[in-house]
Amino acid sequence: MCPECWEAADARPERRCVTCDEPLSDEWASACGRCLLHPPPFAALRAAALYRGPAREILLAFKFRGADYLARHLAARMALRLVPAEDPARVTCVPSTRRFARRADHAAELLAAAVAHRLRLPFEPRLLEKVRETERQSRLPLSRREANVRGAYRARGRCPGSVLLVDDVATSGATARECARRLRGAGASSITVWCFARASRRDVDLDTAATGAPEG
């Protein structure tokens, strides 16, 4: 990845939801309609880049083309650009339980491990577990994504203190909301969600191929 690609990937819109980082078209708005009507169980969701252009290509290389070495570079940019809502006590990731899972299903864990190393925080990948298989979020319309992940995760024991939950990309925010809800139920005082890329609702149709569409 050349320096020009990384520099282009760092560009973010000025107007974003203060809670979930959704790009906003209304210059007077500070939050998206969904967060206003249904506040999420996490304190904030933050992304280092938009899921488009070079950022999208970098993330696809990381997830689907075996470029594991990119994890530390993605984590470095996340740590540089993002700030947790509270000082986290630990870092965890959105889990996957797919049998014979594809390489892409473990991207969040690789990224979360790199973020934890960068921040010098404990990495606890088993705070959450996935208890049932779901359809791939990228294959569903936004209206079905929340129902698809509802009840699909659970916390493994108590989880006191603040948590930094890491995923590679966020779109509808349904997965982040469900995982944060389980962590809150297990005693977490605050959850911040970090992603490398944030796909707006307008980006959902950017790539309909199974290996290219954003998941969360």
N, C-alpha and C positions, 0 to 999 in steps of 0.2 A: 504494500500500500504506500503510495508516494505521499510526500508531505502535502501536496496540493489537495489530494483526496481527503486527507484527515482534516485539513483546514476547512474545506467545503462542508464536510460532515458536521462540523461544530456549529454551523449556523442554526439559529433557532428564532422563531417568530417572537416579536416583542410582546404580543398580547396572548397570554395563556391563562387558563383557569388557575386560580391561586391554590386550589386543592388538588386537582388531578392532572394539571399540565396540558389539558386539551387546548389546542390552538383555537382562539376566538376570532370571529369575524367582526363582532360588534366592538368598536373602539371604546365604548363606554362601559362595557361589561368587565367585571373582575372575576366572575365565576361562571361556569357553564350551567345550563338549566338543570342537568341531571344532579349535580352536586348541591344545587340550591333546593331542589325538591326532595332528593334522597341523599343526605350527607353520608359519605362512606365511613366505614369503621377504621380506616387508616387516617393518620394525621395529615399526610401529604403523599402524593405520588409525583416523582420527579424523573425526568429523562434528560439525557445529555444531548440528544439530537432528534431531529424529525426522521421518521421512517420514509425517506425518499432520497433520491439521488445517490451520492457516494455513501451516505450512512446506511442506506438500504443494501447497497452492494457489499459493503464491509460486513454487515450483519449476516447476509446470506452466505458469504464465504465462511464465516465462523460457524454457522449452524449446519450447513449442508455440504460444504466442500472440504471438511476435515481440517480447517485452519485453526486448530486449537491454540496456537501461539498467539492469536489475536486476543484471547481472553485478558491477558495482562495489559494490553494496550487499551482495550475497551474500559477495563477497570480503572486505568490511570486517568482517562478522560472523565469518567463518572466521578471519581474522587476529587478531581480538580474543579468540576463545574457544579457539583451537587452538594447540598448541605442537609443532613438529617434534621427532622423536626426536633428531636432531642438526641443527646449523646447516647447512641445505642450500646446496650450491654453485649449484644451478640448479633451475628449475621446468619440468616438462613435463606432458603431458596424455595421457589415453587416446585413441589415434588412431581415426579413422574413414576408410574408403576407399570407402564406398558411392558408386557412380556416380549422378549426379543425386540426391545425398543430400538428405534433408529437412532443414529448418532445425534440427530437434532433434539431428541427428547431430553438429552442431558446437558444442553447448552446452558440452562439457567444455573445448574449446579457448578459447572466449570467457571461461569462468570462470577457467581457468588463467592466461590473459594478465592478467586483472584481479588475481588473487592475486599474481602476480609483480610487477606494478606496485605493489601495496600494500606488499609486503615489500622492494621495491627489489632484486630479484634478477633475474638473466638468465632470460629465457623462451626455452626451446628446444623448440618443439613437434614437432620432427622427430627426437627421440631414438629414438622408436619408430615403427614403421609396421605397418599391418595388411596381411597378405599373402594373406589369403583371406576371402571373405565368410562370415558366420555368420548363423544364425537370430537373430532378436531375442531377447535374454535374457528380456524381459518376457513372451514367448509360451511359454516353456518352464517345466516344473516345476523346482524347485530341484535335483532329482536329476540333471538333464540339463545343467545350466548349465556345469559344469566341463568336460565333454567338448566342449561346443559351442565354447568359446574356446581349447581346448588347441591350440597350434601356430598360432594365428591371428595372432600378433604376433611381431615380431622387432626387435632393436635395430639401429640404423644406425651401425655403427662402435663404437669404444670409448667408455665412459662412466664415467670415474673420479670419485671423490668421492661425496658424498651427494646424493640427489635427492628433491625433493618432487613426487610424482605426484598430479595433481588430476583428480577426476571429479565429476560433479554429484551422483550418488546411488550408494549401495552397498546391495546386498541380500544375496546369497549370498557376496559377496566374491570370486567366481571370476575376474572380469575383473581385479580388482586383483592377485590372486595371480599370474595369468599374466603380466601386464605387469611386475610386480616381479621375477618369475623371469627374464625376459629382460634386465632392467636389471642384475640381479646377475650374470648370465652375461657381460655386457659390461663388467664391472669396477666397478659401483657399490658403494661400501662400505656404504651404508645407504640404505634407501628408506622414506620416510614417505608415507602416502596420506592426502590430505585430500579430504573430500566435504562438500557443504553439508548433505545429509540422509542419514540411515541408516535404512533400512527393516528392521525385524525380520522374522523368518520368519513371524510371525503377520500381518504387514502385506501379505504377498504377494498375498493374495486380496482386498485392499481395493479394488483397481481392476483389472478384467480387460480393460478396453478398451486397444487398442494404443497410444493416446495418453496413457494415464494410469498404466500400470503401471511400477514402478521397473525399471531396466534391469540393473544390475550384480549 
